[in-house]
Amino acid sequence: MLRIAPVSTREPAGELAELRAENELLHDEVGVARRAMAIAAELVVEQFVKQEEILAELERRWESERVLQEALAEKLREAEVREQQLAEARLAAESANQAKSAFLATMSHEIRTPMNAIIGMTNLLLDTQLDAQQREFVEVTHSSGETLLTIINDILDFSKIEAGRMTLEQRGFDLRRCLETSLDLISGRAAEKGIELAYLVDAHVPAAVVGDVTRLGQVLVNLLTNAVKFTAEGEVVLTVASRALGEDERPAPGDWHELQLDVRDTGIGIPPEHVERLFESFTQVDASTTREFGGSGLGLAISRRLAEAMGGRMWVDSEVGKGSVFHFTILAEAAEHGEPIYLAADQPHLQGKRMLIVDDNETNRKILAAQAQSWGMQSVAVASGAAALALLQGGEAFDLAAVDMHMPEMDGLALAAEVRKLRTAEELPLVMVTSLGGLPSDPREGLFDAWLTKPIKPSQLYNCLLQVVSRESQLVLEPEAETAVFDPHLGEQHPLRILLAEDNSINQRLATLMLERLGYRPDVAGNGLEVMDALGRQRYDLILMDLQMPELDGLEATRRIRRELAQAAQPRIVALTANAMTEDRDTCLQAGMDDHLSKPIRAPDLVAALLACQPRDRATHCAPPAEVLDPAAVDKLRAQLGPQAQTMLPQLLAAFPTDADRLLDTARQALADGNTAELRRAAHSLKSTSATFGAAALSAVARELEALAKAGSLADAGGLLDRMSAECERAKAALAALPVE
């Protein structure tokens, strides 16, 4: 900016100099301004260039983002397509799986329908009088049918596991009862082959656990069956141990344990390179084993999957020619359960008693000794009769001796005869230990005070030792024959009006024969419409309803019955079907049915279904009450005793109350423990002894309880026990008033 100099009164020369000076200053200022403007211009240009660069970068970034957005959109479109394809594939897989399950269920139904006739009819045939050759032919047919049914069940189980549809029940059960039931199923085959069968459960294993008792039993039976199948001689031993889980190991809060179950055999063994193949589907170690021993090659694969489903694992240790040990574990929570008396460590009746064990099998000696030790007993175990006699001749004192039946050089009967030369029955009671089916027919069997059947169960051993040591009185009468598979008196003791709905003529005839063999006379309907007509004419307590029938099937007939009949006229409906899938049972229950029986129908399952049904009007079915005692039965007993009747009959009558009370106590304890085998034995014994004295009402109730226990159903056992106790008091009073002269 230029400034105008004011007019000065100074001299011109001086003024000129000042002007020049001022001009120079102005010139300098202008230069500075020009330089500043140049710098500013440069800065503006630089900023413009930078802005241009920034704009270009932004354009590049925008373009990149646009490209990325387009790529992302393309990826999203591709993901949607893939998701749709996966959904379609999943639907196709589910449809294929449903088709597979439906196919298996259909095939199961189609195969089970003729098998129902094969197995059912052979069952009925085996219950008739046959000569040896005929019985052999029928047993082979029946066994082959059962084998085929096992293969079908294996395939169905494997299919459910593969489809992820295998569900496990979670309820409390008696663990030892599960073990003993599994052993009972293969004990007959083991006895036929002469194989020692034994089991030992550690004392700290829980009495009851929560889990799936059926699936655990399935794994056990498979391993035990294989062990017996592949063992020609020696032994099969089941051992069970338990380990309490720490807090960080428990799958849920509670008292959890890891149970390890080992099945050891002395069989053919398995080569190391073939061990893993055992657990593959449809495979066996050697194709020749299929021809020699049979099997589908699915059992172990299913067993391993089931063990894993129960939180455990399965593996095997084996040596060719020496045998195998199959191990598996499961995780289980201990359940609330009243501890059976035989598991208690404090046993004052047995504490300190000395037992001599004579058995050539080392495992049996160890198991007996360990069990006796857990009850505070002392035991001496020897491997031969000669060693046992040497101890007795040397002055050793024992309270009782357990003697194996089958031993080399000197068997149990021969040893008993020699022992009686050294000790009387009062000085040394003898207990015979024998395999199933190994009971001899020999006068020397009377030298024994009690008998035990292998595998020795702790509860039976406990009862036997108590009986022998405490010298409880026994009612010595000729035992009644074991109850047949079909009890012809069941219809009298548990009367029912039954309607059988079945369209297949063979199955219709089979079910009718089975019911008739049990003492029932069912009415028959060929389809659901005939069922409705029959219900319009009279009431029924039970309808056995086939599902697949023409015109009106079993499911729709059931729905109509539940809708149209008054509550007082509603029957119990049990489905009869060859379908075996879980959803089939659920469908039946949803339709209003009360129970479900799979074909082939087994007699114990049918009996259980019948006993679960109570008549609508029991009074209309029951015969008039009989006298407490049948005089003819007492006269027959007196005639059987002959000249000794005058002395023996009073003794037998005096022993009856004690023995009856003991059997009732045993039955109550067995019911509390859920021990159907023990309950059945107690009811059978009371049925037999009461029938001997003519106490028909007591014998009838005991028979009904025995049938219930044999079928494995305890739902109504408490009421039957109360009735049996009341009838027992009436019988005791009547016997006390009976003249014995």
C-alpha positions in Angstrom: 0.0 0.0 0.0 1.3 3.5 -1.0 1.4 6.3 1.5 1.2 10.0 0.4 3.8 12.0 2.1 2.6 15.2 3.7 3.8 18.6 2.3 6.9 19.5 4.1 8.2 23.0 4.6 11.7 21.7 4.7 14.3 22.4 2.0 13.9 20.7 -1.4 17.2 18.8 -1.1 16.3 17.4 2.2 12.9 16.6 1.0 14.2 14.8 -2.0 16.3 12.7 0.1 13.5 11.8 2.4 11.3 10.9 -0.6 14.0 8.7 -2.0 14.3 7.0 1.3 10.6 6.5 1.5 10.5 5.2 -2.0 13.2 2.7 -1.2 11.2 1.6 1.8 8.1 1.4 -0.4 10.1 -0.6 -3.0 11.2 -3.0 -0.3 7.7 -3.4 1.0 6.4 -4.0 -2.5 9.1 -6.7 -3.0 8.1 -8.3 0.3 4.5 -8.2 -0.7 5.3 -9.6 -4.1 7.3 -12.4 -2.5 4.4 -13.1 -0.1 2.0 -13.2 -2.9 4.2 -15.5 -4.8 4.5 -17.8 -1.8 0.8 -17.6 -1.3 0.3 -18.5 -4.9 2.6 -21.4 -4.6 0.7 -22.5 -1.5 -2.6 -22.2 -3.3 -1.3 -24.2 -6.2 0.2 -26.8 -3.9 -3.1 -27.0 -2.0 -5.0 -27.3 -5.3 -2.7 -30.1 -6.4 -3.1 -31.9 -3.1 -6.8 -31.5 -3.4 -6.7 -32.9 -6.9 -4.7 -35.8 -5.6 -7.1 -36.3 -2.7 -10.1 -36.2 -5.0 -8.4 -38.7 -7.3 -7.7 -41.0 -4.3 -11.2 -40.6 -3.2 -12.4 -41.5 -6.7 -10.1 -44.5 -6.6 -11.4 -45.6 -3.2 -15.0 -45.1 -4.2 -14.4 -47.2 -7.3 -12.7 -49.9 -5.2 -15.6 -49.8 -2.7 -18.1 -50.0 -5.5 -16.2 -53.0 -6.9 -16.1 -54.6 -3.4 -19.8 -53.9 -2.9 -20.6 -55.5 -6.2 -18.3 -58.5 -5.2 -20.0 -58.7 -1.8 -23.4 -58.6 -3.4 -22.3 -61.4 -5.7 -21.0 -63.4 -2.8 -24.3 -62.8 -0.9 -26.2 -64.0 -4.0 -23.9 -67.0 -4.1 -24.4 -67.7 -0.4 -28.1 -67.5 -0.8 -28.0 -69.9 -3.6 -25.7 -72.2 -1.6 -28.0 -71.9 1.5 -31.0 -72.7 -0.7 -29.1 -75.7 -2.2 -28.1 -76.9 1.3 -31.7 -76.5 2.5 -32.8 -78.5 -0.5 -30.1 -81.1 0.2 -31.1 -81.2 3.8 -34.7 -81.8 2.9 -33.6 -84.4 0.4 -31.5 -86.1 3.1 -34.3 -86.0 5.6 -36.7 -87.3 3.0 -34.3 -90.1 2.2 -33.8 -90.8 5.9 -37.5 -90.9 6.4 -37.9 -93.1 3.4 -35.1 -95.3 4.7 -36.8 -95.5 8.1 -40.2 -96.2 6.5 -38.6 -98.9 4.4 -37.0 -100.5 7.4 -40.2 -100.3 9.4 -42.1 -101.7 6.4 -39.6 -104.5 5.9 -39.6 -105.2 9.7 -43.4 -105.4 9.6 -43.5 -107.7 6.6 -40.8 -110.0 8.1 -42.2 -110.0 11.6 -45.7 -110.9 10.4 -44.7 -114.5 9.3 -42.1 -114.7 12.1 -44.9 -114.1 14.5 -46.5 -117.3 13.3 -43.2 -119.2 13.2 -42.0 -118.3 16.7 -45.4 -118.3 18.3 -46.5 -121.6 16.9 -43.1 -123.3 17.8 -43.5 -121.9 21.3 -46.9 -123.5 21.5 -45.6 -126.7 20.0 -42.7 -126.8 22.6 -45.3 -126.6 25.3 -46.9 -129.9 24.2 -45.8 -133.6 24.5 -43.1 -134.3 21.9 -40.7 -137.1 21.4 -36.9 -136.4 21.5 -36.5 -136.0 17.7 -39.6 -133.8 17.3 -38.5 -131.6 20.1 -35.1 -131.2 18.5 -36.6 -130.2 15.2 -38.9 -127.7 16.8 -36.2 -126.2 19.0 -34.0 -125.7 15.9 -36.8 -124.0 14.1 -37.6 -121.8 17.1 -33.9 -121.0 17.7 -33.5 -120.0 14.0 -36.5 -117.7 14.2 -35.1 -116.0 17.3 -31.8 -115.6 15.6 -33.5 -113.9 12.6 -35.4 -111.7 14.9 -32.2 -110.6 16.6 -30.6 -109.7 13.3 -33.7 -107.6 12.4 -33.5 -105.8 15.7 -29.8 -105.1 15.2 -30.5 -103.6 11.8 -33.2 -101.4 13.2 -31.1 -100.3 16.1 -28.2 -99.5 13.8 -30.5 -97.5 11.5 -31.7 -95.5 14.4 -28.2 -94.8 15.6 -27.0 -93.8 12.1 -30.0 -91.4 11.8 -29.4 -89.9 15.3 -32.8 -91.1 16.5 -31.6 -93.4 19.2 -33.0 -92.0 22.5 -32.0 -93.3 25.9 -34.3 -93.5 28.9 -33.3 -91.9 32.2 -34.8 -93.6 35.1 -33.5 -95.4 38.2 -33.0 -99.1 38.2 -31.3 -101.8 40.3 -27.9 -102.3 38.7 -27.2 -105.8 40.1 -30.6 -107.0 39.0 -29.7 -105.8 35.5 -26.4 -107.7 35.6 -28.1 -110.9 36.9 -30.8 -110.8 34.3 -28.3 -110.5 31.6 -26.3 -113.4 33.0 -29.5 -115.5 33.3 -30.1 -115.1 29.6 -26.9 -116.8 28.6 -26.4 -119.2 31.6 -28.2 -122.1 29.9 -25.9 -121.9 26.8 -22.8 -121.7 29.1 -24.0 -124.8 31.1 -24.5 -126.7 27.8 -20.9 -126.0 26.8 -19.6 -126.7 30.3 -18.3 -123.2 30.7 -17.9 -121.6 34.1 -20.0 -118.4 34.4 -19.2 -116.0 37.2 -19.5 -112.3 38.1 -18.2 -110.0 40.8 -19.3 -106.5 41.7 -17.1 -104.3 43.8 -18.7 -103.4 47.1 -18.6 -99.6 46.5 -20.6 -99.9 43.2 -23.9 -98.1 43.7 -26.9 -100.3 44.3 -29.0 -98.3 41.8 -28.2 -95.8 39.1 -30.2 -93.6 36.7 -30.0 -94.6 33.0 -31.4 -96.9 30.3 -31.6 -100.4 31.8 -32.7 -101.9 28.5 -29.7 -100.6 26.5 -27.2 -101.4 29.2 -28.6 -104.9 29.3 -28.4 -105.1 25.5 -24.7 -104.3 25.5 -24.1 -106.8 28.3 -26.0 -109.6 26.7 -24.2 -109.0 23.4 -20.7 -109.2 25.0 -21.6 -112.2 27.2 -23.2 -114.0 24.3 -20.1 -113.4 22.2 -17.9 -114.6 25.0 -19.8 -117.8 25.4 -20.1 -118.3 21.7 -16.3 -118.1 21.1 -15.3 -120.0 24.2 -15.0 -123.8 23.9 -13.8 -124.4 27.4 -12.9 -122.5 30.5 -14.8 -119.5 31.9 -16.6 -116.3 31.2 -16.4 -113.7 34.0 -18.2 -110.4 34.4 -16.6 -107.8 36.7 -18.0 -104.4 37.6 -16.0 -101.5 39.2 -16.9 -97.9 40.0 -15.1 -94.6 40.3 -16.8 -91.5 41.8 -16.4 -88.5 39.5 -15.0 -85.2 40.6 -16.9 -82.0 40.3 -15.1 -81.0 37.0 -15.9 -84.4 35.5 -19.6 -84.6 36.2 -21.9 -84.0 33.3 -24.5 -82.5 35.7 -24.9 -81.9 39.4 -25.3 -85.1 41.4 -23.6 -88.2 42.7 -22.0 -89.3 39.4 -19.9 -92.4 38.8 -18.0 -94.0 36.0 -18.9 -97.7 35.9 -16.5 -100.0 34.2 -17.8 -103.4 33.1 -15.4 -106.1 31.9 -16.3 -109.4 30.2 -13.4 -111.8 30.2 -13.3 -115.1 28.4 -10.9 -117.9 27.7 -11.9 -118.2 24.1 -10.2 -118.2 20.7 -8.8 -114.6 21.1 -8.4 -111.9 18.4 -5.3 -111.1 16.3 -4.0 -107.5 17.1 -4.3 -106.4 13.5 -8.0 -107.3 13.5 -9.1 -105.7 16.8 -10.4 -102.4 15.4 -12.3 -104.2 12.7 -14.5 -105.7 15.4 -16.3 -102.5 15.9 -17.0 -101.8 12.2 -20.4 -102.4 10.8 -21.2 -105.7 9.2 -17.7 -107.0 9.8 -16.1 -109.9 11.7 -12.5 -110.9 12.4 -12.7 -113.7 9.9 -15.4 -114.5 7.3 -15.2 -118.1 8.5 -16.5 -117.1 11.9 -19.8 -116.1 10.3 -20.2 -119.6 9.0 -19.1 -121.3 12.2 -20.6 -119.0 14.8 -23.2 -116.9 12.9 -24.0 -113.3 13.5 -24.6 -110.1 11.4 -21.4 -108.3 12.4 -23.5 -105.5 13.9 -23.6 -106.4 17.6 -20.3 -104.9 18.6 -20.7 -101.8 16.4 -24.1 -101.1 18.1 -22.7 -101.9 21.5 -19.8 -99.4 21.1 -22.2 -96.7 19.9 -24.5 -97.4 22.9 -21.6 -97.2 25.3 -20.6 -93.8 23.8 -24.2 -92.6 24.0 -24.1 -93.4 27.7 -21.0 -91.2 28.2 -18.5 -94.0 28.0 -16.3 -96.0 25.6 -15.5 -99.6 24.6 -12.2 -101.3 23.9 -10.8 -104.8 23.9 -7.6 -106.6 25.1 -7.0 -110.0 23.5 -4.4 -112.7 22.8 -4.9 -115.4 20.3 -5.5 -118.7 21.9 -5.8 -117.3 25.4 -9.0 -115.2 25.3 -10.3 -111.7 25.3 -11.4 -109.0 27.7 -14.0 -106.6 26.5 -14.1 -103.4 28.5 -16.7 -100.7 28.4 -17.6 -97.7 30.6 -20.7 -95.6 31.2 -21.4 -92.5 33.2 -24.3 -92.9 35.6 -25.8 -91.0 38.5 -26.4 -92.9 41.7 -30.2 -93.2 42.4 -32.0 -93.2 45.6 -32.5 -96.8 46.5 -33.0 -98.8 49.7 -29.8 -100.8 50.1 -30.6 -104.5 50.0 -29.7 -106.2 53.3 -27.1 -108.5 51.6 -25.1 -105.4 50.6 -24.7 -104.3 54.3 -21.3 -104.8 55.7 -22.6 -105.5 59.2 -23.9 -109.1 59.2 -24.1 -110.3 62.8 -25.4 -113.7 61.8 -22.5 -114.4 59.5 -19.7 -112.4 61.3 -16.8 -114.6 62.2 -18.2 -117.8 60.6 -15.7 -120.1 58.9 -16.5 -121.4 55.4 -14.7 -124.1 53.5 -14.7 -123.5 49.7 -14.0 -126.5 47.4 -13.8 -125.6 43.7 -11.3 -126.5 41.0 -11.9 -123.1 39.3 -9.7 -120.4 40.8 -12.1 -117.6 39.7 -15.0 -119.2 41.6 -12.9 -119.6 44.7 -11.8 -116.0 44.6 -15.4 -114.7 44.1 -16.9 -116.8 46.9 -14.1 -115.9 49.3 -14.4 -112.2 48.4 -18.1 -112.2 49.0 -17.8 -114.1 52.3 -15.2 -111.7 53.4 -17.5 -108.7 52.7 -19.9 -110.2 55.3 -17.2 -110.6 57.9 -16.7 -114.3 57.3 -13.5 -116.2 57.2 -12.9 -118.6 54.4 -10.4 -121.3 53.4 -10.5 -122.2 49.6 -9.0 -125.4 48.2 -9.0 -126.7 44.6 -9.8 -130.4 45.2 -11.8 -132.8 47.3 -8.6 -134.4 48.5 -7.3 -131.1 49.9 -10.6 -130.5 51.7 -10.6 -133.9 53.3 -7.0 -133.3 54.4 -8.1 -130.2 56.3 -10.9 -131.9 58.0 -8.8 -134.9 58.9 -6.3 -132.5 60.4 -8.9 -131.2 62.8 -9.9 -127.9 61.0 -13.3 -126.7 62.1 -15.8 -125.0 59.8 -19.3 -123.7 60.1 -20.3 -124.8 56.6 -18.7 -125.9 53.3 -19.5 -124.8 49.7 -18.7 -127.6 47.3 -18.6 -127.5 43.5 -20.4 -130.3 41.8 -18.1 -130.9 38.8 -14.4 -131.4 39.8 -11.8 -133.8 38.5 -10.9 -137.0 40.4 -13.6 -136.4 43.1 -16.8 -134.6 42.3 -19.1 -132.9 44.8 -21.2 -135.9 45.5 -18.3 -138.2 46.2 -16.7 -135.6 48.4 -19.9 -135.2 50.4 -20.0 -138.9 51.0 -16.5 -138.8 52.4 -17.1 -135.7 54.5 -20.1 -137.3 56.2 -17.7 -140.0 57.4 -15.8 -137.3 59.2 -18.5 -134.7 60.2 -22.3 -135.0 60.7 -24.7 -132.6 59.1 -25.0 -130.7 62.4 -21.3 -130.3 62.6 -20.7 -129.3 59.0 -23.6 -128.3 56.7 -22.9 -128.7 53.0 -23.9 -126.4 50.2 -23.8 -127.7 46.6 -22.7 -125.3 43.9 -23.6 -126.4 40.4 -24.2 -125.1 36.9 -27.7 -124.7 35.5 -28.9 -128.1 34.4 -26.2 -129.8 36.3 -28.4 -131.1 39.1 -27.8 -134.8 39.6 -30.2 -137.6 40.2 -28.4 -139.4 42.9 -29.3 -140.5 46.5 -26.2 -138.6 47.7 -27.8 -135.3 46.9 -29.6 -135.6 50.2 -26.3 -135.1 51.9 -26.5 -131.4 51.1 -28.4 -128.8 53.1 -28.8 -126.3 50.2 -28.1 -125.8 46.5 -26.7 -122.8 44.6 -26.8 -122.4 40.9 -24.0 -120.7 39.0 -23.4 -117.9 38.4 -23.7 -117.4 42.1 -25.8 -114.2 42.9 -24.9 -112.4 46.1 -28.5 -112.2 47.2 -29.0 -116.0 46.8 -25.7 -116.8 48.4 -26.6 -114.5 51.4 -30.0 -116.2 51.8 -28.5 -119.6 51.5 -25.8 -119.0 54.1 -28.3 -117.5 56.5 -30.5 -120.5 56.1 -27.7 -123.0 56.7 -26.0 -121.1 59.5 -29.1 -120.1 61.4 -30.7 -123.5 60.9 -34.1 -122.1 59.9 -36.8 -124.7 59.7 -37.7 -125.9 56.2 -40.9 -127.5 55.0 -39.6 -130.6 53.4 -42.1 -131.7 50.8 -41.9 -133.0 47.3 -41.3 -129.8 45.1 -43.9 -128.9 42.5 -42.7 -128.9 38.9 -41.7 -125.5 37.6 -44.5 -123.5 36.1 -44.8 -123.9 32.3 -44.5 -121.0 29.9 -48.3 -121.0 29.6 -50.1 -121.1 32.9 -53.5 -122.6 32.2 -54.9 -121.3 35.5 -54.2 -117.6 34.8 -57.7 -117.1 33.3 -59.2 -118.5 36.5 -57.1 -116.4 38.8 -57.2 -113.2 36.7 -60.4 -113.4 34.7 -60.9 -110.9 31.8 -63.3 -110.4 28.9 -61.0 -110.2 25.9 -61.7 -109.1 22.3 -59.0 -109.9 19.8 -59.0 -107.7 16.7 -56.8 -109.2 14.0 -57.4 -109.6 10.2 -54.6 -112.1 9.4 -56.1 -115.6 9.9 -52.7 -117.1 11.0 -52.0 -114.4 13.5 -55.7 -114.6 14.6 -55.4 -118.4 15.2 -52.0 -118.0 17.0 -53.2 -115.3 19.4 -56.3 -117.3 20.1 -54.3 -120.4 20.9 -52.0 -118.5 23.2 -54.9 -117.0 25.1 -56.6 -120.3 25.3 -53.4 -121.9 26.7 -53.6 -119.2 29.4 -57.2 -120.1 30.3 -59.0 -117.4 28.3 -61.7 -117.6 25.6 -61.5 -114.4 23.5 -64.0 -113.1 21.1 -62.5 -112.3 17.6 -63.1 -109.4 15.3 -61.6 -109.1 11.8 -61.4 -105.3 11.5 -62.2 -102.1 13.3 -65.9 -102.0 12.3 -66.4 -105.5 13.8 -64.8 -104.2 17.0 -67.3 -101.3 17.2 -70.2 -103.8 16.6 -68.9 -106.1 19.3 -68.6 -103.2 21.8 -72.2 -102.3 21.0 -73.3 -105.8 22.1 -71.2 -106.1 25.4 -68.4 -104.7 27.4 -64.8 -105.9 27.3 -62.0 -105.5 29.8 -59.3 -105.8 27.2 -59.0 -105.4 23.4 -55.9 -106.7 21.7 -55.9 -104.5 18.6 -53.9 -105.1 15.5 -53.0 -101.8 13.7 -53.2 -102.7 10.0 -56.8 -103.9 9.3 -59.1 -103.3 6.3 -62.1 -101.0 6.4 -61.2 -99.5 9.7 -57.7 -99.8 11.1 -56.7 -100.2 14.8 -55.6 -96.6 15.3 -58.9 -95.1 14.0 -61.0 -97.7 15.8 -59.2 -96.7 19.0 -59.9 -93.0 18.4 -63.6 -93.8 17.8 -63.8 -96.0 21.0 -62.3 -93.2 23.1 -64.7 -90.6 21.6 -67.9 -92.6 21.6 -67.9 -94.9 24.6 -68.7 -93.8 28.1 -65.9 -93.7 30.6 -67.4 -96.7 32.5 -67.4 -98.8 29.4 -63.9 -97.9 28.2 -61.7 -101.1 27.8 -58.0 -101.3 28.1 -56.5 -101.3 24.5 -53.2 -103.0 23.7 -51.7 -102.6 20.3 -50.5 -105.7 18.4 -48.1 -104.7 15.6 -45.2 -106.0 13.7 -43.7 -102.4 13.6 -40.9 -102.0 16.0 -39.9 -98.4 15.8 -40.2 -96.0 18.8 -42.5 -93.7 16.9 -44.9 -96.5 16.3 -45.4 -97.0 20.0 -45.8 -93.2 20.4 -48.4 -93.2 17.6 -50.3 -95.9 19.4 -50.3 -94.1 22.7 -51.3 -90.8 21.0 -54.3 -92.5 19.5 -55.5 -93.5 22.9 -54.0 -97.0 23.3 -52.8 -98.1 26.7 -49.9 -100.4 25.8 -48.0 -101.9 22.9 -47.0 -105.4 22.0 -44.6 -106.1 19.2 -44.9 -109.2 17.1 -43.7 -111.9 17.4 -45.7 -111.9 20.6 -43.8 -113.5 23.5 -45.7 -115.3 26.2 -44.2 -113.3 29.1 -45.0 -110.0 27.4 -48.6 -111.2 26.8 -49.0 -112.3 30.4 -47.7 -108.9 31.6 -50.2 -107.1 29.4 -53.0 -109.3 30.7 -52.0 -108.8 34.3 -51.8 -105.1 33.8 -55.5 -105.1 33.0 -58.1 -105.1 35.8 -61.6 -106.3 35.1 -64.3 -103.6 35.1 -66.5 -105.7 37.3 -64.4 -108.3 39.1 -67.4 -109.6 41.0 -69.1 -110.9 37.8 -66.0 -112.9 36.9 -65.1 -114.4 40.3 -66.2 -117.8 41.3 -67.8 -118.2 44.7 -65.3 -118.4 47.5 -64.1 -121.9 48.5 -63.4 -123.2 51.9 -60.1 -122.1 53.4 -58.8 -125.7 53.4 -59.6 -128.6 51.0 -60.1 -131.6 53.2 -59.3 -133.9 50.3 -55.8 -132.4 50.1 -55.1 -133.0 53.7 -56.3 -136.6 53.4 -54.0 -137.0 50.4 -51.1 -135.7 52.4 -51.9 -138.0 55.3 -52.0 -141.0 52.9 -48.6 -140.0 51.4 -47.0 -139.9 54.8 -48.4 -143.4 55.5 -47.5 -144.9 58.9 -45.4 -141.8 59.8 -48.4 -139.5 59.4 -49.1 -139.5 63.1 -45.7 -138.0 64.0 -44.8 -136.1 60.8 -48.1 -134.4 60.1 -48.1 -132.4 63.3 -44.5 -131.3 62.6 -45.4 -130.2 59.1 -48.4 -128.3 60.4 -46.4 -126.6 63.1 -43.7 -125.6 60.6 -46.1 -124.1 58.1 -46.7 -120.7 59.9 -42.9 -120.1 60.3 -42.1 -121.0 56.7 -45.1 -119.0 55.4 -44.1 -115.9 57.3 -40.5 -116.3 56.1 -41.6 -116.6 52.5 -43.9 -113.5 52.9 -41.0 -111.5 54.4 -38.8 -112.6 51.5 -41.5 -111.6 49.0 -41.9 -108.2 50.6 -38.1 -107.6 50.6 -37.9 -108.8 47.0 -40.7 -106.3 46.0 -38.9 -103.5 47.8 -35.6 -104.4 46.0 -37.4 -104.8 42.6 -36.1 -108.4 42.5 -38.6 -110.3 40.3 -36.6 -113.5 40.4 -36.6 -113.7 44.2 -40.3 -112.6 44.3 -41.2 -115.3 41.9 -39.3 -118.0 43.9 -41.0 -117.0 47.2 -44.5 -117.0 45.5 -43.8 -120.3 43.9 -42.7 -121.9 47.2 -45.7 -120.6 49.0 -48.0 -121.7 46.2 -46.6 -125.2 46.4 -46.7 -125.6 50.2 -50.2 -124.1 50.5 -51.5 -126.3 47.8 -50.1 -129.3 49.6 -52.3 -128.5 52.6 -55.3 -127.6 50.5 -55.2 -123.8 51.1 -56.6 -123.2 47.6 -57.3 -119.5 48.0 -53.7 -118.8 49.3 -52.3 -121.0 46.5 -54.3 -119.1 43.9 -53.1 -115.7 45.0 -49.5 -116.9 45.2 -49.9 -118.4 41.7 -51.1 -115.0 40.4 -48.1 -113.2 42.1 -45.7 -115.8 40.6 -47.1 -115.1 37.1 -46.8 -111.4 37.6 -43.2 -111.7 38.8 -42.4 -114.1 35.9 -43.6 -111.5 33.4 -41.4 -108.9 35.1 -44.3 -106.6 36.0 -44.6 -105.4 39.6 -47.3 -102.8 39.1 -50.0 -104.7 41.0 -47.6 -106.9 43.2 -48.2 -104.8 46.3 -51.9 -105.5 46.3 -51.4 -109.2 45.6 -49.0 -109.3 48.5 -51.6 -107.8 50.8 -54.1 -110.4 49.6 -51.6 -113.2 50.0 -50.8 -112.1 53.6 -54.5 -112.0 54.5 -55.1 -115.5 52.9 -52.0 -116.7 54.8 -53.5 -115.7 58.1 -56.8 -117.5 57.3 -54.8 -120.6 56.2 -52.7 -120.6 59.4 -55.8 -120.3 61.6 -57.5 -123.1 59.7 -54.5 -125.4 59.9 -54.1 -124.7 63.6 -57.7 -125.9 64.1 -57.2 -128.9 61.9 -57.5 -132.3 63.8 -54.3 -134.4 63.1 -55.4 -137.7 64.7 
